[in-house]
């Protein structure tokens, strides 16, 4: 299956008392995005670390950029989305569109990961060759999905994001221990400036 080409990421603050209900609405919304907007994949959950801890996050991927336009149409017609926005408990923090670059695991799992890790950095070169050499460290330590993107919109436009899904915290730990022992990974760190890395608790 070919990689989707675009991703839309939405992060929103949420009252703690409403989080469970909000996740239920997001599950319904994701089904609608797949059937009505042609989303290739969707994932949603809660930010577990960083300055956005406790906020909701929604990922959608599309084969073409017009899928993002279709998603906005779904928002207008979806009772689940209206329930979220009209609740008084939700406030969109940011929504950005990303271009998905040609980097992925050999075998991407369709199962829902337990956790995701998103890392953002700046670099003028995509560094696809260098990053591809480090993909086996993710594969060998249980990563379920890997997406490498360039941010197209918002205040961080032009920066890169690497998003990986994992079945457990142990898998995250083992992956980063392998990366820290890699000469290639340490060489990459000398060429980029990481400004953001956080863990996401995936709900669906």
C-alpha positions, -999 to +999 in steps of 0.1 A: +000+000+000+015+034-010+022+060+016-004+087+021+010+121+010-005+145+035-013+146+072-034+170+092-028+173+129-051+190+153-044+196+190-071+209+214-073+217+250-099+198+269-115+199+304-103+168+323-139+160+332-148+159+295-118+139+282-135+105+282-166+118+264-144+137+239-125+106+230-158+088+222-168+117+199-133+115+182-138+078+176-170+085+158-155+115+139-126+093+127-150+068+112-168+096+094-135+110+081-126+076+066-160+070+050-168+105+039-135+123+034-114+093+023-089+095+051-063+068+047-056+065+084-067+083+116-053+082+151-063+101+182-053+103+218-040+125+246-007+143+249+011+127+279+041+150+282+053+186+276+035+219+277+005+204+259+000+175+284-036+166+288-046+181+254-063+160+227-046+152+194-060+140+162-040+127+132-055+122+097-037+112+065-048+116+029-036+105-005-042+140-019-044+175-004-081+178-014-088+152+013-081+179+038-108+200+022-132+171+023-124+168+061-136+203+067-168+194+050-172+164+074-167+188+103-196+209+091-220+179+089-208+158+118-229+157+149-198+142+168-177+173+158-205+197+168-208+179+202-171+185+207-170+222+197-203+232+213-195+215+246-177+245+260-149+221+271-128+221+239-105+248+225-084+242+194-047+250+202-034+245+166-042+227+134-014+221+108-010+204+075+021+183+069+036+167+038+046+131+044+080+123+031+093+090+016+103+072+048+085+043+065+088+009+081+090-021+058+059-035+076+035-010+090+010-024+116-027-016+113-032-023+150-037+007+173-004+016+191-005+022+228+018+052+226+032+076+200+064+097+201+065+129+180+099+147+175+103+180+158+134+196+144+149+220+119+172+211+090+175+224+055+181+189+040+155+161+043+184+137+051+164+108+038+194+086+032+208+092+067+174+086+084+166+055+063+197+039+077+183+043+112+148+028+104+159-007+114+164+005+150+127+013+151+117-020+134+138-042+156+125-027+188+088-030+181+077+003+164+044-002+147+043+028+124+067+056+113+059+088+096+084+115+086+068+149+076+076+185+067+052+210+083+035+231+057+015+256+078+016+274+111+044+290+131+067+259+127+063+257+089+094+242+072+104+221+103+104+183+102+085+159+124+091+122+130+062+103+144+064+067+156+038+044+172+047+018+198+030-010+216+046-002+250+069+022+269+095-006+269+095-005+231+101+033+232+130+028+257+146+001+237+143+021+205+160+051+219+187+031+236+195+015+202+195+050+186+218+065+212+243+036+205+242+043+167+270+063+151+246+073+123+220+087+147+246+106+167+259+121+134+223+132+125+220+149+159+249+171+150+231+184+119+196+191+133+181+212+161+155+193+180+131+217+197+102+194+207+097+157+216+066+144+234+048+112+241+011+106+231-012+081+248-031+067+218-068+060+223-079+048+188 
